[in-house]
Amino acid sequence: MRRTKYSLIGQVEGATNVCLSLTLFAVLLLFYEPGFTLDRSTPEKPSQDVVVTTSVVVPATKVATTGHIEIVSRESNPTPTPDRLAPPPTVASPTQADEGAYLYWLNCQPCHGDRGQGLTDEWRMQYPEEDRNCWNAGCHGERPYENGFKLPEKVPALIGEGSLAAYDNFGQVHAFMRAAMPFQAPGSLKEEEYLAITAFLAREHGVWNAAQPLDEARLRSVPVRPAPDDWTAVVAGAAGLLAAGVVGAWLRRRRSSP
């Protein structure tokens, strides 16, 4: 009787274990998906196929060939394309030259260029297509309509190497601008506006540091071209003396030869 009791208990436990095993198997079948694994090992570090970004998190995309996750790197502050037709940036405490930069943009830049390069082909390409050959249109062509004016096809540079070569100082530049510019309305600006534009040009030529405002008297003392530094003067002087010595020796040799 006792043996029968233990036998029945063992059978019940065996049946219970079988039921639990079948239940667990059914649960596994229910949640099974291809690729499902119970591997709890430490994941490997990302391979070199993974690109890590330090700035912007973007949606990850699966790479078809390897199955790794690739994160596209993007700059957090991409450099925008500058609008060369836009006005110059404003400053908190503008100097005379800063005010001149805005007046240059307003009155001079359309023809003389955003960098003072003149009316080059490259500069004209910055304008909308319909405005790139204004002298062929009714506004600036051979027969401009009312309020129009004929636009010259060649406009000189105001900034850069070789520019303003006909002038010795910015007093002369200021006098010419006041008498002949803007091209379509000479002398139409205020005196302080002409002075500001001249101060801007002097700053861009590297001959004035904008420490104090320029007036007509000071402009005459500001050269168009920077003075050579001390070493340039020394080298130029030494080269001149050497050339003079060589020429003198050659002349003495010619006189002493029979």
TIGU-666498 format. One record per atom (N, C-alpha, C): residue in three letters; z, x, y. Coordinates in steps of 0.02 Angstrom, whole numbers, plus 50000, padded with zeros to 5 digits. Each point is the difference from the previous one (the first is absolute). Layout:
BEGIN
ALA	Z	X	Y
...
END
This chain:
BEGIN
MET	50000	50042	49940
MET	50000	49958	50060
MET	50000	50044	50062
ARG	50038	50051	49997
ARG	50004	50045	50056
ARG	49935	50037	50011
ARG	49969	50021	49943
ARG	49937	50035	50005
ARG	49946	49954	50028
THR	50002	49937	49980
THR	49950	49952	50025
THR	50007	49990	50075
LYS	50064	50000	50024
LYS	50012	49991	50072
LYS	49968	50057	50040
TYR	50013	50063	49976
TYR	49970	50057	50037
TYR	49925	50001	49995
SER	49974	49976	49944
SER	49927	49998	49992
SER	49969	49951	50050
LEU	50032	49943	50008
LEU	49973	49952	50048
LEU	50003	50027	50072
ILE	50056	50034	50015
ILE	50005	50029	50068
ILE	49945	50050	50012
GLY	49986	50042	49950
GLY	49947	50050	50008
GLY	49933	49969	50009
GLN	49988	49945	49964
GLN	49936	49966	50007
GLN	49991	49971	50070
VAL	50057	49970	50024
VAL	49996	49972	50068
VAL	49987	50054	50052
GLU	50033	50056	49995
GLU	49989	50055	50048
GLU	49929	50026	49995
GLY	49974	50005	49937
GLY	49931	50023	49993
GLY	49951	49952	50031
ALA	50012	49936	49991
ALA	49955	49950	50030
ALA	50003	50002	50076
THR	50063	50010	50025
THR	50008	50004	50073
THR	49962	50060	50028
ASN	50004	50057	49967
ASN	49964	50059	50024
ASN	49925	49989	49999
VAL	49976	49966	49948
VAL	49928	49986	49997
VAL	49979	49956	50057
CYS	50041	49948	50015
CYS	49984	49955	50055
CYS	49998	50037	50067
LEU	50050	50043	50011
LEU	50001	50039	50062
LEU	49940	50045	50005
SER	49981	50031	49944
SER	49942	50044	50001
SER	49936	49961	50017
LEU	49993	49941	49969
LEU	49941	49960	50014
LEU	49998	49976	50072
THR	50060	49983	50027
THR	50003	49978	50071
THR	49980	50056	50048
LEU	50026	50060	49986
LEU	49982	50058	50042
LEU	49926	50015	49996
PHE	49971	49994	49941
PHE	49929	50013	49992
PHE	49958	49949	50038
ALA	50024	49936	49998
ALA	49964	49947	50036
ALA	50001	50012	50075
VAL	50059	50023	50024
VAL	50006	50015	50073
VAL	49952	50056	50019
LEU	49997	50051	49958
LEU	49954	50056	50015
LEU	49928	49978	50001
LEU	49982	49956	49953
LEU	49932	49974	50000
LEU	49985	49958	50062
LEU	50051	49963	50023
LEU	49991	49956	50058
LEU	49986	50040	50064
PHE	50035	50056	50009
PHE	49993	50040	50061
PHE	49954	50061	49991
TYR	49968	50004	49946
TYR	49957	50059	49987
TYR	49939	49998	50044
GLU	49983	50056	50030
GLU	49938	50010	50037
GLU	49970	50067	49979
PRO	49934	50007	50003
PRO	49970	50065	49984
PRO	50028	50055	50044
GLY	50019	50054	49971
GLY	50027	50056	50038
GLY	50075	49996	50009
PHE	50032	49944	49975
PHE	50073	49993	50007
PHE	50034	50050	49953
THR	50050	50034	50025
THR	50036	50049	49960
THR	50073	49999	50018
LEU	50041	50017	49953
LEU	50072	50004	50012
LEU	50022	50072	50010
ASP	49952	50044	50013
ASP	50016	50070	50009
ASP	50041	50008	50064
ARG	50062	50025	49992
ARG	50044	50009	50057
ARG	50008	50073	50019
SER	49952	50041	49981
SER	50004	50071	50017
SER	49988	50010	50074
THR	50022	50055	50028
THR	49993	50015	50071
THR	49927	50006	50019
PRO	49976	49961	50049
PRO	49929	50002	50018
PRO	49981	50069	50026
GLU	49938	50019	49986
GLU	49976	50064	50025
GLU	49986	49997	50074
LYS	50001	50057	50031
LYS	49983	50004	50071
LYS	49927	49983	50010
PRO	49982	49972	50058
PRO	49929	49983	50012
PRO	49957	50062	49994
SER	49942	49990	49971
SER	49954	50056	49992
SER	49966	50014	50066
GLN	49957	50049	50001
GLN	49966	50020	50062
GLN	49950	49947	50023
ASP	49989	49948	49958
ASP	49956	49947	50022
ASP	50032	49954	50051
VAL	50066	50008	50010
VAL	50036	49957	50047
VAL	50003	50036	50068
VAL	49977	49967	50052
VAL	50002	50027	50067
VAL	50055	49965	50038
VAL	50048	50037	50026
VAL	50058	49970	50033
VAL	49989	50002	50075
THR	50011	49945	50033
THR	49995	49998	50072
THR	50069	50004	50031
THR	50005	50032	50056
THR	50065	50008	50034
THR	50006	49955	50060
SER	49950	49958	50013
SER	50002	49961	50061
SER	49991	49926	49988
VAL	49947	49980	49967
VAL	49984	49929	49994
VAL	49997	49982	49926
VAL	50035	49947	49980
VAL	49996	49976	49932
VAL	49946	49947	49996
VAL	49951	50010	49956
VAL	49945	49954	49992
VAL	49999	49975	49929
PRO	49967	49943	49988
PRO	49998	49974	49932
PRO	49969	50051	49952
ALA	50033	50007	49941
ALA	49975	50048	49951
ALA	49943	49970	49961
THR	49954	50042	49980
THR	49943	49978	49960
THR	49998	50040	49937
LYS	49980	49968	49944
LYS	49996	50034	49936
LYS	49936	50041	49997
VAL	50006	50060	49973
VAL	49941	50043	49990
VAL	49973	49986	49932
ALA	49936	49981	49995
ALA	49971	49977	49938
ALA	49997	50054	49947
THR	49992	50062	50020
THR	49989	50054	49951
THR	50064	50023	49967
THR	50056	50001	50037
THR	50061	50029	49973
THR	50056	49949	49993
GLY	49997	49945	50036
GLY	50053	49951	49996
GLY	50059	50016	50044
HIS	49996	50057	50038
HIS	50054	50017	50045
HIS	49994	49960	50064
ILE	50053	49999	50038
ILE	50001	49964	50064
ILE	49984	50049	50056
GLU	49953	49981	50042
GLU	49981	50042	50056
GLU	50021	49966	50064
ILE	50034	50037	50043
ILE	50021	49974	50065
ILE	49956	50033	50053
VAL	49966	49960	50039
VAL	49954	50026	50050
VAL	50040	50025	50059
SER	49987	50062	50021
SER	50036	50028	50056
SER	49964	49984	50065
ARG	50039	49976	50048
ARG	49973	49985	50066
ARG	50046	50030	50052
GLU	49970	50022	50055
GLU	50040	50027	50054
GLU	50038	49944	50035
SER	50062	50014	50017
SER	50040	49949	50034
SER	49976	49988	50072
ASN	49973	50052	50031
ASN	49976	49994	50069
ASN	49929	50028	50005
PRO	49950	49964	49975
PRO	49932	50026	50003
PRO	49978	50007	50072
THR	49961	50052	50014
THR	49976	50014	50067
THR	49946	49949	50018
PRO	50011	49960	50052
PRO	49949	49951	50018
PRO	49940	50033	50033
THR	49944	49967	49995
THR	49941	50025	50034
THR	50007	49985	50074
PRO	49996	50052	50043
PRO	50011	49987	50071
PRO	49943	49961	50031
ASP	50017	49957	50046
ASP	49951	49962	50038
ASP	49985	50040	50063
ARG	49944	50033	50000
ARG	49984	50045	50056
ARG	49980	49962	50063
LEU	49990	49936	49995
LEU	49985	49960	50059
LEU	50062	49970	50032
ALA	50057	50009	49967
ALA	50062	49970	50024
ALA	50029	50042	50058
PRO	50041	49969	50042
PRO	50031	50038	50055
PRO	50050	50051	49974
PRO	50017	50050	50039
PRO	50048	50050	49978
PRO	50069	49969	49993
PRO	50042	50027	49957
PRO	50067	49972	49990
PRO	50042	50007	50064
THR	50043	49952	50011
THR	50043	50002	50058
THR	50060	50045	49987
VAL	50029	50027	50053
VAL	50059	50042	49995
VAL	50055	49970	50043
ALA	50062	50019	49984
ALA	50057	49970	50035
ALA	50001	50018	50074
SER	49989	50064	50015
SER	50001	50023	50069
SER	49935	50036	50014
PRO	49947	49964	50016
PRO	49934	50031	50008
PRO	49997	50047	50060
THR	49966	50057	49989
THR	49987	50047	50054
THR	49936	49979	50036
GLN	49983	50037	50051
GLN	49937	49988	50035
GLN	49941	50007	49952
ALA	50003	50049	49955
ALA	49946	50011	49952
ALA	49997	49943	49949
ASP	50058	49974	49980
ASP	50001	49943	49954
ASP	49966	49939	50031
GLU	50015	49988	50063
GLU	49966	49944	50035
GLU	49926	50014	50005
GLY	49983	50064	50010
GLY	49929	50018	50004
GLY	49965	49991	49933
ALA	50036	50009	49945
ALA	49969	49989	49934
ALA	49978	49928	49991
TYR	50043	49953	50023
TYR	49981	49929	49996
TYR	49942	49985	50047
LEU	50002	50027	50060
LEU	49945	49987	50048
LEU	49935	50032	49975
TYR	50005	50057	49967
TYR	49941	50031	49970
TYR	49970	49954	49947
TRP	50044	49972	49957
TRP	49976	49953	49948
TRP	49965	49940	50032
LEU	50027	49976	50055
LEU	49975	49939	50031
LEU	49934	50012	50038
ASN	49994	50058	50032
ASN	49944	50011	50045
ASN	49950	50053	49977
CYS	50021	50047	49959
CYS	49958	50058	49984
CYS	49980	50004	49927
GLN	50044	49979	49955
GLN	49989	50010	49929
GLN	49936	49968	49974
PRO	49979	49941	50022
PRO	49939	49970	49972
PRO	49940	50046	50002
CYS	49994	50041	50052
CYS	49943	50046	50005
CYS	50019	50072	49981
HIS	50059	50022	50019
HIS	50019	50071	49989
HIS	50035	50012	49934
GLY	50013	49948	49961
GLY	50028	50010	49933
GLY	50076	50000	49999
ASP	50027	49984	49940
ASP	50073	49995	49993
ASP	50034	50068	50003
ARG	49962	50054	49988
ARG	50028	50067	50005
ARG	49968	50040	50056
GLY	49966	49965	50045
GLY	49967	50034	50055
GLY	49939	50038	49978
GLN	49971	49982	49942
GLN	49943	50037	49972
GLN	49933	49980	50028
GLY	49998	49949	50042
GLY	49937	49977	50027
GLY	49970	49945	49956
LEU	49942	49975	50020
LEU	49968	49946	49964
LEU	49960	50029	49942
THR	50035	50021	49948
THR	49968	50029	49941
THR	49979	49944	49952
ASP	49956	50017	49954
ASP	49980	49951	49949
ASP	50060	49979	49958
GLU	50044	50047	49984
GLU	50059	49984	49960
GLU	50045	49950	50036
TRP	50007	50008	50066
TRP	50042	49954	50038
TRP	49968	49931	50004
ARG	49935	49997	50009
ARG	49967	49934	50004
ARG	50008	49961	49935
MET	50006	50035	49943
MET	50007	49966	49936
MET	50067	49966	49992
GLN	50048	50013	50045
GLN	50065	49966	49998
GLN	49996	49929	50027
TYR	49946	49985	50036
TYR	49993	49934	50031
TYR	49967	49952	49950
PRO	50007	49935	50011
PRO	49962	49952	49959
PRO	49926	50015	50004
GLU	49964	49983	49948
GLU	49929	50018	49996
GLU	49960	49977	50060
GLU	50016	49941	50025
GLU	49960	49974	50057
GLU	50013	50036	50065
ASP	50052	50043	50002
ASP	50017	50036	50062
ASP	49986	50075	49996
ARG	49965	50023	49949
ARG	49991	50071	49991
ARG	49941	50029	50040
ASN	49956	49958	50024
ASN	49942	50023	50039
ASN	49994	49956	50062
CYS	50050	50004	50042
CYS	50003	49954	50057
CYS	49942	50008	50048
TRP	49971	50059	50005
TRP	49946	50010	50048
TRP	49936	49964	49978
ASN	49999	49974	49939
ASN	49942	49961	49977
ASN	50011	49925	50011
ALA	50058	49982	50024
ALA	50016	49929	50009
ALA	49992	49981	50074
GLY	50006	49935	50012
GLY	49991	49976	50068
GLY	50055	50021	50047
CYS	50060	50015	49973
CYS	50056	50017	50044
CYS	49994	50070	50029
HIS	49973	50048	49962
HIS	49997	50069	50023
HIS	49931	50033	49990
GLY	49948	49959	49990
GLY	49933	50027	49989
GLY	49962	50011	50065
GLU	49934	50006	49993
GLU	49958	50013	50058
GLU	50002	49943	50050
ARG	50009	49941	49975
ARG	50002	49941	50045
ARG	50064	49961	49987
PRO	50056	50026	50024
PRO	50065	49966	49987
PRO	50003	49933	50037
TYR	50032	49953	49968
TYR	50007	49935	50033
TYR	50057	50003	50050
GLU	50015	49944	50032
GLU	50050	49998	50054
GLU	50067	50027	49976
ASN	50031	50040	50041
ASN	50063	50033	49986
ASN	49994	50055	49946
GLY	49940	50015	49979
GLY	49989	50054	49953
GLY	49981	50064	50038
PHE	49996	50055	49964
PHE	49980	50063	50030
PHE	49969	50044	49946
LYS	49953	50042	50021
LYS	49966	50044	49953
LYS	50048	50056	49978
LEU	50006	50009	49936
LEU	50046	50049	49972
LEU	49962	50064	49982
PRO	50022	50058	50022
PRO	49967	50063	49981
PRO	50009	50013	49926
GLU	49949	50029	49969
GLU	50002	50014	49928
GLU	50042	50062	49985
LYS	50009	50043	50048
LYS	50040	50061	49990
LYS	50059	49998	50048
VAL	50059	50003	49972
VAL	50062	50001	50039
VAL	50038	50062	49981
PRO	50019	50043	50047
PRO	50032	50065	49983
PRO	50071	49993	49974
ALA	50021	50051	49965
ALA	50070	50004	49976
ALA	50046	50017	50058
LEU	50061	49975	49997
LEU	50050	50016	50050
LEU	50057	50042	49972
ILE	50006	50003	49934
ILE	50053	50037	49967
ILE	49968	50041	49944
GLY	50025	50060	49991
GLY	49973	50041	49946
GLY	49966	50062	50027
GLU	49981	50044	49954
GLU	49970	50063	50019
GLU	49935	49989	50038
GLY	49994	50035	50057
GLY	49940	49996	50040
GLY	49997	49941	50047
SER	50049	49954	49998
SER	49999	49942	50043
SER	50022	50018	50071
LEU	49976	49962	50048
LEU	50015	50009	50072
LEU	49985	50072	50023
ALA	49947	50028	49972
ALA	49983	50070	50015
ALA	49978	50009	50073
ALA	49979	49947	50032
ALA	49976	50007	50069
ALA	50057	50002	50051
TYR	50063	49992	49977
TYR	50056	49997	50047
TYR	50048	50057	49986
ASP	50031	50023	50055
ASP	50049	50054	49994
ASP	50072	49974	49996
ASN	50014	49945	50033
ASN	50068	49972	49999
ASN	49996	49924	49998
PHE	50057	49969	49987
PHE	50001	49927	49993
PHE	49999	49965	50067
GLY	50009	50035	50054
GLY	49989	49970	50065
GLY	49927	49981	50008
GLN	49955	50043	49976
GLN	49928	49985	50003
GLN	49983	49942	49953
VAL	50031	49999	49941
VAL	49988	49945	49953
VAL	50022	49933	50030
HIS	50058	50001	50032
HIS	50026	49939	50031
HIS	49955	49976	50055
ALA	49975	50045	50041
ALA	49956	49980	50056
ALA	49936	49969	49974
PHE	49972	50028	49946
PHE	49938	49971	49972
PHE	50014	49931	49971
MET	50052	49993	49962
MET	50015	49935	49970
MET	50011	49947	50053
ARG	50035	50017	50052
ARG	50015	49951	50053
ARG	49936	49978	50035
ALA	49950	50045	50004
ALA	49939	49983	50035
ALA	49947	49967	49955
ALA	50001	50015	49935
ALA	49944	49978	49958
ALA	50020	49959	49938
MET	50062	49991	49987
MET	50022	49965	49939
MET	50047	49942	50018
PRO	50001	49949	49957
PRO	49960	49988	49940
PRO	49926	49993	50015
PHE	49959	50012	49950
PHE	49928	50004	50010
PHE	49973	49935	50031
GLN	50026	49943	49977
GLN	49973	49936	50023
GLN	50032	49977	50065
ALA	50055	50031	50022
ALA	50034	49980	50061
ALA	50036	50060	50031
PRO	49964	50048	50028
PRO	50031	50061	50027
PRO	50051	49984	50054
GLY	50058	50035	49997
GLY	50051	49992	50051
GLY	50040	49936	49996
SER	49994	49962	49945
SER	50032	49935	49996
SER	50073	50004	49977
LEU	50023	50057	49977
LEU	50070	50005	49977
LEU	50045	50019	50059
LYS	50064	49991	49991
LYS	50049	50021	50050
LYS	50010	50075	49996
GLU	50024	50029	50055
GLU	50009	50072	50002
GLU	50049	50024	49946
GLU	50055	49963	49989
GLU	50047	50021	49948
GLU	49970	49996	49931
GLU	49951	49956	49991
GLU	49967	49995	49934
GLU	49954	50060	49989
TYR	49964	50021	50052
TYR	49958	50060	49994
TYR	50044	50061	49986
LEU	50057	50005	50034
LEU	50045	50056	49989
LEU	50027	50000	49928
ALA	50017	49940	49975
ALA	50027	49995	49933
ALA	49948	50021	49947
ILE	49939	49978	50008
ILE	49947	50020	49953
ILE	49989	50075	50003
THR	50000	50029	50060
THR	49992	50072	50006
THR	50058	50037	49968
ALA	50061	49974	50008
ALA	50058	50031	49968
ALA	49993	49998	49924
PHE	49975	49945	49974
PHE	49989	49994	49928
PHE	49950	50053	49976
LEU	49946	50008	50036
LEU	49950	50050	49980
LEU	50029	50071	50004
ALA	50040	50013	50051
ALA	50031	50067	50007
ALA	50046	50013	49941
ARG	50038	49949	49979
ARG	50044	50009	49943
ARG	49960	50013	49936
GLU	49946	49964	49990
GLU	49959	50009	49940
GLU	49965	50067	50000
HIS	49988	50030	50057
HIS	49971	50067	50004
HIS	50052	50054	49991
GLY	50064	49980	49995
GLY	50053	50048	49989
GLY	50018	50043	50060
VAL	49987	49975	50060
VAL	50014	50039	50061
VAL	50055	49969	50042
TRP	50029	49945	49975
TRP	50055	49968	50038
TRP	50047	49967	49950
ASN	50064	50011	50009
ASN	50049	49976	49952
ASN	50031	49933	50019
ALA	49974	49967	50050
ALA	50022	49933	50021
ALA	50073	49999	50023
ALA	50027	50057	50020
ALA	50070	50002	50021
ALA	50010	49963	50066
GLN	49952	50002	50044
GLN	50006	49964	50063
GLN	49932	49971	50018
PRO	50000	49944	50038
PRO	49937	49968	50017
PRO	49955	50046	50041
LEU	49935	49991	49991
LEU	49951	50038	50037
LEU	49974	49959	50059
ASP	49997	50033	50058
ASP	49967	49969	50057
ASP	49937	50040	50015
GLU	49965	49980	50052
GLU	49936	50032	50015
GLU	50008	50075	50014
ALA	50055	50019	50034
ALA	50011	50070	50017
ALA	50014	50041	49937
ARG	50043	49974	49956
ARG	50016	50037	49938
ARG	49940	50006	49954
LEU	49957	49949	50000
LEU	49942	50003	49956
LEU	49956	50060	50013
ARG	49996	50021	50063
ARG	49957	50057	50016
ARG	50026	50065	49971
SER	50064	50001	49981
SER	50029	50061	49971
SER	50000	49998	49923
VAL	49975	49946	49971
VAL	49998	49994	49926
VAL	49930	50018	49976
PRO	49991	50056	49965
PRO	49933	50020	49978
PRO	49975	49956	49943
VAL	49935	49995	49995
VAL	49971	49961	49945
VAL	50008	50036	49934
ARG	49995	50066	50001
ARG	50005	50039	49939
ARG	50066	50039	50001
PRO	50035	50002	49943
PRO	50063	50037	49998
PRO	49989	50073	50015
ALA	50048	50030	50035
ALA	49996	50072	50014
ALA	50010	50039	49935
PRO	49965	50055	49990
PRO	50009	50040	49939
PRO	50071	50027	49997
ASP	50026	50006	49940
ASP	50067	50028	49993
ASP	49999	50075	50012
ASP	50059	50031	50002
ASP	50005	50070	50017
ASP	49961	50045	49953
TRP	50004	49986	49935
TRP	49965	50043	49952
TRP	49925	49995	50008
THR	49975	49940	50016
THR	49928	49993	50011
THR	49978	50042	50060
ALA	50040	49999	50053
ALA	49984	50040	50059
ALA	50002	50075	49984
VAL	50050	50021	49960
VAL	50006	50070	49982
VAL	49940	50023	49959
VAL	49982	49958	49950
VAL	49943	50018	49957
VAL	49936	50002	50040
ALA	49991	49950	50043
ALA	49939	50000	50041
ALA	49997	50060	50046
GLY	50057	50019	50030
GLY	50001	50058	50044
GLY	49986	50065	49961
ALA	50030	50006	49941
ALA	49989	50060	49960
ALA	49927	50005	49978
ALA	49971	49942	49981
ALA	49929	50001	49980
ALA	49956	50020	50058
GLY	50016	49976	50061
GLY	49961	50020	50058
GLY	50005	50075	50014
LEU	50061	50027	49997
LEU	50008	50072	50011
LEU	49963	50042	49948
LEU	50004	49978	49937
LEU	49965	50036	49947
LEU	49925	50000	50011
ALA	49974	49941	50018
ALA	49928	49995	50011
ALA	49979	50044	50059
ALA	50041	50001	50053
ALA	49984	50043	50057
ALA	50002	50073	49981
GLY	50049	50020	49958
GLY	50004	50070	49979
GLY	49940	50020	49958
VAL	49978	49956	49955
VAL	49942	50016	49958
VAL	49937	50007	50042
VAL	49991	49954	50047
VAL	49940	50004	50043
VAL	50002	50064	50043
GLY	50059	50017	50027
GLY	50005	50061	50041
GLY	49985	50062	49960
ALA	50027	50005	49939
ALA	49986	50058	49958
ALA	49927	50005	49983
TRP	49968	49943	49987
TRP	49928	50001	49984
TRP	49959	50024	50060
LEU	50019	49977	50061
LEU	49963	50022	50059
LEU	50009	50074	50013
ARG	50062	50026	49992
ARG	50011	50072	50010
ARG	49962	50041	49950
ARG	49994	49975	49939
ARG	49963	50038	49949
ARG	49926	50002	50017
ARG	49974	49945	50025
ARG	49929	49998	50018
ARG	49986	50049	50058
ARG	50045	50004	50048
ARG	49989	50043	50058
ARG	50004	50074	49980
SER	50043	50015	49952
SER	50009	50070	49981
SER	49947	50024	49951
SER	49965	49955	49967
SER	49948	50021	49952
SER	49938	50023	50038
PRO	49965	50053	49974
PRO	49940	50026	50034
PRO	49942	49951	49999
END
